Amino acid sequence: MRAEHVNPFISSLTDTFQTMLACSLNRGGIYLRDSESCPHEVSGIIGLSGITSGTVVLSMEREVALKAAGTLLMCEPTEIDSDVIDAVGEITNIVAGQAKAQLEQYNLSLSLPNVVLGRAHRVCYPSDVRPICIPFTCAWGSVLIEIGLAAVPEPALA
Amino acid sequence: MRAEHVNPFISSLTDTFQTMLACSLNRGGIYLRDSESCPHEVSGIIGLSGITSGTVVLSMEREVALKAAGTLLMCEPTEIDSDVIDAVGEITNIVAGQAKAQLEQYNLSLSLPNVVLGRAHRVCYPSDVRPICIPFTCAWGSVLIEIGLAAVPEPALA
């Protein structure tokens, strides 16, 4: 994976939080995921397929999911109900959709978003894929985006 | 979702277990997922996209994951390590790939498989998608396949 594949996800995530949620994200250092990495309690997952295939996981602390959903829905949810799950899935979908538009050379399409819940859940990738992780913090808590793509063929010369 | 969308996943799953793992699956009754449903401890997830989009979740008890991986790899794993995770991801990929071939009218492509671990994890769908669940039992334990597809457009008349 190269920077040109990751940057669209970073800009899409920060733009989405800023414009839809009025929430500024502060980016931490990029790292390759090792097996000990753990996501936060709520993870939106969306599959990508096209000339390459992959997955995007947007993992956030419970408080971030509640505040983000509350901002979208103009309410104050206190538990992870179906509205919060829909909001997390939709945010994941928008982030992946905006990034996809910047990666048009791969003709990507998106699967449905799933949301995984559980304090001790782990989302694992095939061992030949090492996802790139970018942590963020915001006023509500921590967010992590992971992008795992299968080896991307070089574009043909024009 | 109609039976013609679900049957390819049922036949693909039973065929894959029979031919790759020499394991016969006994099918239980089909049901629509309600929010209380819980998957087993190990879940393979793969996204589908094309003329429709969706997700397949293949959830299995820990013992099934260990025995299935052991059969594929000709070893006897006792914990869910990266080999077992790869095996569960690969089985999910094969099941989805075979079913996709029988649904060619939707021109589906597959994302990378992820594997979710955790005793108390839940994999949720958008609230407008009600996945169809088909439980199975085998000599190793219980397996559940869930298929969630967005509303499928009617095929155009020829």
Interface residues (C-beta under 8 A of the other chain):
Chain A: S35 I45 I46 G47 L48 S49 G50 S53 G54 T55 V57 S82 D83 I85 D86 G89 E90 S109 L110 S111 L112 P113 N114 V115 V116 L117 G118 R119 A120 H121 R122 V123 C124 Y125 P126 S127 V129 G148 L149 A150
Chain B: S35 I45 I46 G47 L48 S49 G50 S53 G54 T55 V57 S82 D83 I85 D86 G89 E90 S109 L110 S111 L112 P113 N114 V115 V116 L117 G118 R119 A120 H121 R122 V123 C124 Y125 P126 S127 V129 G148 L149 A150
